[in-house]
Amino acid sequence: MRILVVDDEERLALSVARGLELEGFDVDVCHNGTDGLWRATEIPYAAIVLDIMLPGLNGYEVCRRLRAEGIGTPVLMLTAKEGDYDEAEALELGADDYLRKPFAHVVLIARLRALIRRSSSGSGAALQVGDLVLDPSTMRCARGDIEIDLTPRERSVLATLMRRSPEAVSKTDLLNEVWGFEFEGDPNVVEVYAGYLRRKIDKPFGVTTLNTVRGVGYRLDAVPT
């Protein structure tokens, strides 16, 4: 598997690359956002390690452009910045995970392997619940004939709910499946993404299919309630 590392701290980038190579990965390294974006659009990487503060294009913009072009390669974003707003912005622009510097190499490897596993398990046949369709291989989501634009994280949450429909999926299961067992953030992030999904898959169509099951979690119904 080939990994792209984009970080303007050359010593750190080379250290990360050496560690990944010892784990059996092939690694490409570049030190600015412009080169990183070009490589990520030209080469089918298994995952991308992407710093936020980059010359040329910053990591936010690189990630935004990749997702706008329909490139769903898992992105692990790195930053020396502190703050929940930075993390939230990264995730909203399409990053799949977020790691603050300094970090332990074993944590970086574990996060990357988890992202790659989830990406691989997300491919396959299209999912359908009622008139809502999600095709993990093309990243297309639609209700009927109307396309729905989802972020990678929203697609992951929706795919989990669709695979388990009509069962109710617990918050814990959603956290483990979408964010990974290593996630140490606020578990209420599940509620936030449930809200995001309702505003995209239900509200514009005047239906309610994503329901809260009190004391359990969330259920996606084929027939609106």
C-alpha positions as CSV (number, residue, x, y, z in Angstrom):
1,M,0.0,0.0,0.0
2,R,1.2,3.5,-0.8
3,I,0.9,6.4,1.6
4,L,1.4,10.1,0.8
5,V,3.0,12.3,3.5
6,V,2.6,16.1,3.1
7,D,4.4,18.2,5.7
8,D,6.7,21.2,5.4
9,E,8.8,20.1,8.4
10,E,11.2,18.0,6.4
11,R,12.8,16.1,9.3
12,L,9.3,15.2,10.7
13,A,8.1,14.1,7.2
14,L,11.1,11.9,6.6
15,S,10.8,10.4,10.1
16,V,7.2,9.6,9.5
17,A,8.1,8.1,6.1
18,R,10.8,5.9,7.6
19,G,8.5,4.6,10.3
20,L,5.8,3.8,7.7
21,E,8.3,2.0,5.5
22,L,9.3,-0.1,8.4
23,E,5.6,-1.1,8.7
24,G,5.7,-2.3,5.1
25,F,4.1,0.8,3.4
26,D,5.5,2.5,0.3
27,V,5.7,6.2,0.9
28,D,5.8,9.4,-1.1
29,V,6.8,12.6,0.6
30,C,6.3,16.2,-0.4
31,H,6.6,19.5,1.5
32,N,3.9,21.9,0.1
33,G,0.2,21.8,-0.5
34,T,0.4,22.3,-4.3
35,D,2.6,19.3,-4.8
36,G,0.5,17.3,-2.4
37,L,-2.7,18.0,-4.2
38,W,-1.2,17.1,-7.6
39,R,0.1,13.8,-6.3
40,A,-3.1,13.0,-4.5
41,T,-5.1,13.5,-7.7
42,E,-2.7,11.6,-9.9
43,I,-1.8,8.5,-7.7
44,P,-4.3,6.2,-6.0
45,Y,-3.0,6.3,-2.4
46,A,-4.3,4.1,0.4
47,A,-4.2,7.1,2.7
48,I,-2.8,10.6,3.0
49,V,-1.0,12.1,6.1
50,L,-1.6,15.9,5.6
51,D,-0.3,18.8,7.7
52,I,-2.5,21.8,8.0
53,M,0.1,24.6,7.9
54,L,1.7,24.2,4.5
55,P,3.1,26.6,1.9
56,G,1.3,27.0,-1.4
57,L,-2.0,25.5,-0.3
58,N,-2.8,24.8,3.3
59,G,-4.1,21.4,4.4
60,Y,-7.7,22.6,4.7
61,E,-7.7,23.7,1.1
62,V,-6.0,20.6,-0.2
63,C,-8.6,18.4,1.5
64,R,-11.5,20.6,0.3
65,R,-10.3,20.3,-3.3
66,L,-9.8,16.6,-3.1
67,R,-13.3,16.1,-1.9
68,A,-14.7,18.5,-4.4
69,E,-13.1,16.4,-7.1
70,G,-14.7,13.2,-5.7
71,I,-11.4,11.8,-4.4
72,G,-12.3,9.8,-1.3
73,T,-8.8,8.8,-0.2
74,P,-8.7,8.7,3.6
75,V,-7.0,11.8,5.1
76,L,-5.3,11.9,8.5
77,M,-4.7,15.6,9.2
78,L,-1.7,16.7,11.4
79,T,-1.4,20.0,13.2
80,A,0.6,21.8,15.9
81,K,-2.5,24.0,16.5
82,E,-4.7,23.5,19.5
83,G,-8.5,23.9,19.6
84,D,-11.7,22.1,18.9
85,Y,-12.6,24.5,16.1
86,D,-9.6,23.5,14.1
87,E,-10.5,19.9,14.4
88,A,-14.1,20.6,13.5
89,E,-13.1,22.5,10.4
90,A,-10.8,19.8,9.3
91,L,-13.5,17.1,9.7
92,E,-16.1,19.3,8.0
93,L,-13.9,19.8,5.0
94,G,-13.6,16.1,4.5
95,A,-10.7,14.9,6.7
96,D,-11.2,11.4,8.2
97,D,-9.1,11.8,11.3
98,Y,-7.1,14.4,13.2
99,L,-3.8,14.1,15.1
100,R,-2.1,16.9,17.1
101,K,1.7,17.2,17.2
102,P,3.7,15.9,18.9
103,F,2.3,12.4,18.5
104,A,3.5,8.9,19.2
105,H,4.4,6.9,16.1
106,V,2.4,3.9,17.2
107,V,-0.7,6.1,17.4
108,L,-0.1,7.4,13.9
109,I,0.2,3.9,12.6
110,A,-2.9,2.6,14.4
111,R,-5.0,5.6,13.2
112,L,-3.8,5.0,9.6
113,R,-4.5,1.3,9.7
114,A,-8.0,2.0,11.1
115,L,-8.7,4.5,8.3
116,I,-7.6,2.1,5.6
117,R,-9.7,-0.7,7.1
118,R,-12.8,1.4,7.2
119,S,-12.1,2.6,3.6
120,S,-11.8,-0.9,2.3
121,S,-14.9,-2.2,4.2
122,G,-16.8,0.8,2.8
123,S,-16.5,-0.3,-0.8
124,G,-18.8,-2.7,-2.5
125,A,-22.4,-2.9,-3.7
126,A,-24.7,0.1,-3.4
127,L,-26.8,0.4,-0.3
128,Q,-30.5,1.2,-0.4
129,V,-33.1,2.0,2.2
130,G,-36.4,3.0,0.7
131,D,-35.7,5.5,-2.0
132,L,-32.4,6.5,-0.4
133,V,-29.3,5.1,-2.2
134,L,-25.6,5.3,-1.3
135,D,-22.9,3.8,-3.5
136,P,-19.7,3.5,-1.5
137,S,-17.6,2.8,-4.7
138,T,-18.6,6.0,-6.4
139,M,-19.5,8.0,-3.3
140,R,-22.9,8.9,-4.9
141,C,-25.8,9.5,-2.6
142,A,-29.3,10.2,-3.8
143,R,-32.9,10.2,-2.7
144,G,-34.9,9.2,-5.8
145,D,-33.4,11.2,-8.7
146,I,-32.0,14.0,-6.5
147,E,-28.3,13.9,-5.7
148,I,-27.3,14.6,-2.1
149,D,-23.8,16.0,-1.3
150,L,-22.3,14.4,1.8
151,T,-18.9,14.8,3.4
152,P,-16.8,11.6,3.8
153,R,-17.7,11.4,7.5
154,E,-21.4,11.8,6.8
155,R,-21.2,9.1,4.2
156,S,-19.6,6.7,6.7
157,V,-22.2,7.4,9.3
158,L,-25.0,6.9,6.8
159,A,-23.4,3.7,5.4
160,T,-23.3,2.2,8.9
161,L,-27.0,3.1,9.5
162,M,-28.0,1.7,6.1
163,R,-26.2,-1.6,6.5
164,R,-27.9,-2.1,9.9
165,S,-31.4,-0.9,8.9
166,P,-34.0,-1.4,10.2
167,E,-32.1,-2.1,13.5
168,A,-31.2,0.7,15.8
169,V,-27.5,1.4,16.0
170,S,-26.0,2.5,19.3
171,K,-23.8,5.6,19.7
172,T,-21.0,3.4,20.8
173,D,-21.3,1.2,17.6
174,L,-21.3,4.3,15.4
175,L,-18.3,5.8,17.2
176,N,-16.3,2.5,16.9
177,E,-17.3,2.0,13.2
178,V,-16.9,5.5,11.9
179,W,-14.4,7.2,14.3
180,G,-12.5,4.1,15.4
181,F,-11.8,2.5,18.7
182,E,-8.9,4.9,19.3
183,F,-11.2,8.0,19.2
184,E,-10.8,10.1,22.4
185,G,-13.0,13.0,21.5
186,D,-16.5,14.0,22.7
187,P,-19.0,11.1,22.0
188,N,-21.7,13.7,21.4
189,V,-20.1,14.1,17.9
190,V,-22.5,11.3,16.9
191,E,-25.5,13.5,17.7
192,V,-23.9,16.3,15.7
193,Y,-23.5,14.2,12.6
194,A,-27.0,12.8,13.0
195,G,-28.2,16.4,12.8
196,Y,-26.1,17.0,9.7
197,L,-27.6,14.0,8.0
198,R,-31.2,14.9,8.8
199,R,-30.7,18.3,7.3
200,K,-29.5,16.7,4.1
201,I,-31.3,13.4,3.6
202,D,-34.7,14.2,5.3
203,K,-35.5,17.9,5.7
204,P,-35.2,19.0,2.0
205,F,-37.6,16.1,1.1
206,G,-40.2,16.7,3.8
207,V,-39.6,13.3,5.4
208,T,-38.3,11.8,8.6
209,T,-36.4,8.5,8.1
210,L,-33.4,9.0,10.5
211,N,-35.0,8.5,13.9
212,T,-33.6,8.7,17.4
213,V,-34.3,5.6,19.5
214,R,-34.3,6.8,23.1
215,G,-31.8,5.0,25.2
216,V,-30.4,3.1,22.2
217,G,-29.1,5.3,19.4
218,Y,-30.4,5.9,15.8
219,R,-32.4,4.0,13.2
220,L,-32.8,4.6,9.5
221,D,-36.3,3.6,8.3
222,A,-37.3,2.8,4.7
223,V,-40.8,4.3,5.2
224,P,-40.9,7.8,6.6
225,T,-42.5,8.2,10.1
